[in-house]
C-alpha cells in the first residue's frame, strides 16, 4: 500500500485525514514534529504529504522549504487553520502543490488528493519514458543517476529544480514544451498566465549552462513554449560520464 505522511499534531484532524486516505486505498503515517518530518520525507519515499502549517516546533513552510531545497519533489498539500489569500500564495510559492483552509469539506480533500496523485503519475510516466541513464545534447551531458551535469566536459552545478527542468527538456528533445506543461509536470500547478516562474528558471538555467552550451540549445518559441535542440549531441568531447554500467534509477 502506498503511504502518505501526515505532518499533523492534532489527533482529531490526523484521525479524520487517516480515515479519508484509507477510503482512497492509501496508508498514512502520522508525525507531529516538523523537524522529524523533514527526515522522514527525505528518507522514506512517501507518495504524498499533508502538512499543517502550524506545528509545535517549526512553521510548516520551513519544513516545505527545507525539503524542496534538498530536491525532495514529493507532492504536498498544505492545510492551514488561519487561511487567507496571502497565506495560500506564500505556501504555493514555498513549494506546496495544493492548499486547503480549515475547516474544509472532506469530499474536496479527497478530490484534490486524487487529482494531485494523477498529476504526479503523469509526471512520473513522462520522466520514465526513457530508460537512458545518461542524456546528451548540444554538448550537454546529464547523468540521471549521479545527478550531475557537464557542458563539453566542464561540470556545472545546478539547483534541484534546474536539474529537473533540464532533464525534462532533454527527455523531450526537438519538441515544443509549453509553459502549461512545464508548470503541471514539474511544479504540479495549473496554468497561471500571470506567472513568470518558467521564464525565471529558463533564464537561470541558460546562465548556468553558459556559452559552451550555445545560445540555441534551449530555444524560445514565441507564444508556444521552449524547445531543447539536441542536434550537436554527437560531437566528440560532449560527455564526461562514467564508462561503467549504470543501473536505471529507482
N, C-alpha and C positions, 0 to 999 in steps of 0.2 A: 504494500500500500504506500502510495506517495504521501509525504508528510509535509505539513505546514508548521512553521514556528510562530507561535502566538507570543508576542512580547507584550504582556498584559498583566499588571499587578492585581487587578480587581478580579476576585474569584467569581462573582456573578457574571461579569462580562466574558471572562475567559470560558466559563462553562457554557454560555449561550453560543459563543463562537465555535467551541468544540462540537456542540450538537449540530450546528449548521454545516460545518465542514464534514462531519461524519455522514450526514444525509447526502452529501455530494460524493461520497466514496473516498474521502481524504482523511488521513490521520493527522493528529495535532499533538505537538509538544508545547508545553507552557513554560515561559521564562519571565520572571518579574523584574529581573535586573538588566539594565541596558548594557552594562559592561560585559556581563556573561553572554548576552545575546550576540554581541559583536563576534566573540569567539565561536559561538555555535554556527552563525551564519557563514563564517569563513570556512569552517571545517566539515560541516555535516551535510552539505548538498541538498538543502531543502528545496522543494518545488516552488514555494512561495512563503512570504512572511506577512503577518498582520502586526503592525507596530503602533502602539498607543503613544501619542506624543508626550503624554505626561507619565514619567517614570520616576521612581523614588531616588535614583542615583544620577541619571542623565536625562537631558531633554531628548526626546525621540529623534529629533532631527540630527542630533550629534551622532547617534547610532547610525542613522542613514548616511550621513556624510562620511563617516568612518569606513563603512563597508564599500561605498562607491569609490572612495579614494584608493581602496585596495583592489579595485577591479571586480568586486562581487556584484554580479548582474542579476541576482535573484529578484523576481518581481515582488514589489512591496506595496501593500495597502496601508496608508496611514489613517488611523482613526483619532478623532480629536473632540473632547468634550466642550472646548471653547472655540467651536468652529466659526470661521469668518472667511470672507474672500481673501483677505491678506494672508491669513494662516494657511489657507489652501494653496495659494500661489507660492508661498515660501516652501511648503512641503514638496510641491511638484518641482520647483527649481532645485531642491536639495537631492532629487533623485527618486521621489515617490512615483509610482505608476498610477495609483488611484488614491482618492481622498474621500473619507466619509466623516460627516459630523454627527456625533452622538446627541440624542438617540437617533438611530436610523432603522429603517424597515428591513427585516431580515431577508425578505424576498429580494430587496435591492442588493443587499450584501452578497447573496448567492449569485444573482445575475452578474454583478460586477466581477466576482471571483471567477466565474466560468468564462466570461469574456476575456479577462486578463490571461487566463491559462490558455485560451485558444490563440491569443496573440503570441504568447510565448512559444506555443507549439509550432506556429508558422515560422517564427524567427529561428527556432532550433532546426526545423526542416530545411530552411534556407541555408543556415550555417553548415549543415551536414550534407548539403547537396554534393559536395566534392569530398572524397576521402583523402585528397592530397594533403600531406602534412607541411610541405614547403611550396609556397606560391612565388611565381616570378612574373615580372612585367615592368617595362620601362626602366630597366636597370635596378629595380627594387626586388629584394628577396625578403619574404616574410615567412618565418618559421612558426607554425601554429603550435608546436609542442614546446619549444623553448621560449615562446612569446617574445621573439626578437625580430628586429627589422634592420636591414642594411641596404645602403644605396651605393652600388658599384664598389662593394667590399668595405665600405665605411659604415660602421654600426651607428644606428640612430636610436635615441631613446624617445619613446612615445608614451604618452599617458594612456591609461587603460581604455578610455573611450576613443581616443585617436587610433589606437591599435585595432579596436573592433570596427571602426569606420573603414580603415584601410583594408582590413581583412574582408569585410563585406563587399567592398568595391572590387577587390582582386578576385573574389569568388564569382563575380558577375561582370567580367571584362567585356568591353565593346558594347555595352548595353546602357541605355539611358535609365538611371535610377532616379526616381522622383523624390522630391523633398518629403512628400507624404509617406512614401515607402520607407525612407530612412527613419523618420520620426516613429513610425509604428514598429519597425523591426528592431531598431537599436535603443529607442527610448520608451517604447510601449505607449506612445501618446498618439491621440487622434490629431489629424492635421489642423494646425493653427496658422492661418495665413499671416498673422501678425508677428510670429516669432522669427528671430534671426539665428536661432540655435544652430541650424545646419550650416549657414554661411560662416558663422564664427568658427566652428570646428573644421570646416574645409580650409579656411584661411590659415588656421593654426597648423593643420596637417601639412599643407603646402610649404609653410615656413620651415617646419621641422625637417621635411624631406630635402629642402634646399634645391639649389640649381642643378645638382648632379642628376636629380630625377627628371629634370626637364619640365618646363612650364606647361607642357601639353599632356603630362601623364594623367592628371585629373582635369578634364576639360569641362567647362561650364556650357550647358546647352540652354540658352536663354529661354525662359518661360517653361522649361521642361524639367531640368534636373542636372545631373552630372554623369560623366562617362569616364571610366578608367580605361585608358588606352594601353594595351599590352604589346603593341607591335614591335617593341625593342627588346622583348623578353629573352631572345635567344642570343644576344650579343655576348661574346666572351667576357668573363670577369663580372657577370651580372650577379653572381651568387657568392656568399661566404657561409654556406650552410654546411652542416656536418655530413660526411660521406657515409656514416654508419646508418644501418637500417633503423628507421624510427617508427614506432607503433602509432596507430591512429589515436587521436585524442579521445578521452572519455566523454 
